Amino acid sequence: MRTFLTVVQEGAFTKAADKLNLSPQLVSKYISALEQSLHTRLLQRTTRRLSLTQAGAEYYQRCVQVIADIDEMENELTQHAEVVSGTLTVSAPMSFGSLHLPQLLMDFQQAYPAIKLNIKLTDLKVDIVEDGIDVAIRIGHLADSSYIGKKVAPIYIAIMASADYLVHQGIPKTPAELQHHTYLKYSYSDDAMLFAGFEQTSQSLKFNENLIANNGELLVNTAILGGGIVIQPTFIASKALAEGKLVRILRNFEPKPMGLYMVYANRQFLAAKVQCFVNFVSQYYGQTPYWDDVL
């Protein structure tokens, strides 16, 4: 349709071809294809000039309006994308969100003040589509899915206890010796993953699980008070480790590092607000996040 309009406005195939940066042969091919699809001749061609048929004149007027509407629509969408506004709904794990998102969110809103943020903290795995989530920040080993997962940073897991606890209860030298200690268990943990480096399977190990909780900060704070041995990410425990309130043990048996991911729906056209957030977070923490720099 654009080619047809240009041919009429320029009055010649060669002039239209120059304006559109196409070959005259391709311009002629487009016009022929258009006429064949409409089963109507649009142009009268002679060696000297081109003229519109009656059907061509009517089609031309409609094309002018259609192309104008398309251009207006595309311009509005482009301007909307450049403004980058709207509400962005983000899901994130409870402890990570409370400890490490506030500064990021402030910096992001300073860069994109027209975006409103709706943050939902939960350690449960949410359904992005059903729960209306634009971006989910997740920690773990990302499974294959229909969603897009972009890794942001590594997440290291440490086995820890307070120095006072270890003085009184002894330092376990092997994973099997953990069975003689109080284990502060995270209720959402994947034991098969946590204990993959142990010589025994997680099923064969009988831990003294006197405290089970669904919040890692609670467990780490309990360990600081001498409540037992805890297995938690360094993004929760790094400050306590750096200050000597917790001691890392069984370093050779630490779980395989996980990843911090941004997960979002696989769409052909990603909303500008989502793309901006993904790009911003991707560069924010770096290969060695600040919480691991102190260790």
Buried (B, 14 or more C-beta within 10 A) or exposed (E): BEBBBBBBEBEEBEBBBBBBEBEBEEBBEBBEEBBEEEEBEBBEEEEEEBEBBEBBEEBBEEBBEEBEEEEEEEEEEEEEBEEBBBEBBBBBBBBBBBBBBEEBBEEBBEEBEEBEBEBBBBBEEBEBEEEEBBBBBBBBEBEEEEBBBBEBBBBBBBBBBBEEBBEEBEBBEEBEEBBEBBBBBBEBBBBEBBBEEBEBEBEEBEBBEEBEBBBBBBBBBBBBEBBBBBBBBBBBBBBBBBEEBBBBBBEEBBBEEBBBBBBBBEEEEBBBBBBBBBEBBEEBBEEEBBBBEEE
